[in-house]
């Protein structure tokens, strides 16, 4: 951590590093659960992420000017974890959309008696 000449850690940097660690832990837990296919409480994970983001934004506002090499490295690591989380969530969303599309098609087929198809009805009207 950042230590001035006296050796003490700058409190604002320590607070921000702690906030980053909490957010990383939460993101790691979500990524692990999705990748392992184990059930988890998505509402709780979202609450934790919201609290972490609030903690992170408050800590960032209290930061003194200047850069800290450890802090820059931790932010880069957090960014990589967030990018991975975004990818995992996009895969989950695409899968959910595909399942919804399959279910929608199955419901349409189940409701139809087979007399007319939607495509046939449209082609008849266009003549």
C-alpha positions, 0 to 999 in steps of 0.5 A: 500500500501507499506509505509516505516517508513516515511509513504510515498507509494513506487512509484514503488509499487503504479505504479504496483498496479495501473497496476494490477488494470487496467488489472483486470478491463479489464479482469472483463469487458471481463468476464462480457460481455461473461457471460452476452452474450452481444455484445462487441468490442473484438478488443478494449478489446484486445487492452486494455489488450495489453496496460495493460500488457505493463504497468504491465511489465514496472512497474514490472521491476521498482520494488525494491527487496523485497516483499510487502504483499499487492502486493502479495495478489493483484498478487494472485487475478490477477492470479485467475481472469486470470485463470477464464478468460482463462476458459471462453475463452476456453469455447467460443472457444470450442463453436465456434469450435462446431458451425464451425463443424456443419456448415462444415457438413451442407455445405458438405451435401448441396453440395452432391447430395446423390449419394455417401457418403465419407465413402462409397467411402473410403470403396470401395477403401480399398477392 
